[in-house]
Amino acid sequence: MSGGHNHTVRASRRHLKPLGVALVLVVVFLVVEAIAGFWTGSLALISDAGHMATDALGIGMALAAIVAAERTTSIRRTYGLYRTEILAALANALLLFVVAGYVLYEAITRLSSPPDILSGPMMLVAAAGLVVNVIAWRLLREGADESLNIEGAYLEVIADLIGSIGVLIAAIVIWLTDWTIIDPIVGAAIGLFILPRAWRLAREALDILLQSAPERINLDQLSTELGGIAEVVNVHDLHVWTLTSDMDVGTAHLMTRDGADPHPVLDQARSILQSHGIAHATLQVEPESHEGCAEINW
């Protein structure tokens, strides 16, 4: 039973162009922001540039993962390269942790002796960064609903958009009041804002890599429904996991009464699995009198 593969590939292919445009915008601006951060002495700008660097890496990995996922299966990689998307999402989350740690360390260091900051250029760069992040947010919004990896890049862009707002506010405050300590405060706030989002993305990616059952699928209910099929007397070795975004797979053994026709059993089981969003499943139908399966039971 299949169908999720073509849907996933078509959905991913639709997002290649917006991902490419977003990547170019982010890369160009992060260079501008990093240079401006060191020039103006603003930790908030530097931290935002660092976060935009992870945006660029995240979007780049999303592009690479889509291309890799379209490659055909091989004798060794029977599931193709779908998991590269999840590996990219995990790497993205780890990068976010690194950036957040650096920003928080720098913020603590600067709180005791905040440096002089050029508020005018800082304000202009922060405003431009806000515009870039709004554009990137709009480009990635649709794809975030269909791909965990694109969702990771999308969440980073949202966090960076909020960070740009914070940097802009800090620049205005410094320009009006010369209260430079707000710069490391905003930098620290950006770091703290990144952490829970990085944790959620890492947890979701690890759950997939560990082949945990998706939270939205109730395995007890699924087993009960499969066991309710006419002629089915037992359901065992039921396993459900996520291969990649929007593609859940499963396996199950369905024990039937001796002499039962397996065709309607398979048809009903397939319908039940599809109703739970399982795109591909391998089902073993075995008669009640069959022996030996228990020896290899998980």
Order of alpha helices (4+ residues) and beta strands (2+ residues): alpha-alpha-alpha-alpha-alpha-alpha-alpha-alpha-beta-beta-alpha-beta
